[in-house]
Amino acid sequence: MEQPRNLKQQKGLIIAKEKSIKKVTEDTWRVQSQKNCTKYHTIKVTPDGAKCSCPNWKREKEKCKHILSLIHISEPTRRTPI
């Protein structure tokens, strides 16, 4: 696995190692918030890429730390791009 290059990637790796990431459906995941352990963000994987319910993704429309955490845990078995 590639080493994280920036802060967002580092946070994604921490979430992948320390937080709950659960598959809800074939294309939907719930990722535990890094700041609030009672909150979860929903990631929907589509043919166009992944979308997250977090404020950062809604604002920037780029891979957030939650999407990056999902990439970290699925890297060896991923068949479709996230």
C-alpha positions, 0 to 999 in steps of 0.5 A: 500500500502506498504511504499517505502523502498529505494530511487528508490521506494520513487522516484517512489511514487513521480512520481505516485503522481505528474507526468503524467502517461498515458495508451497508449495501453493495455500493454503500458504506458507513464510516465513523466520524473521526471527531464524534464517535456517535456520528457516521458518514455515508459513502455511496460508490457509483460508476462516477466515483464515491460521494460522501455525506460529510461537509468536506465532500459536499463543499469540495466534491473531492475525495475526503478522509472518509472516502480515503479510509474506504480506499485504504481498507479495500485496496487489495480487493478493489475492482472498481475505482473509488 
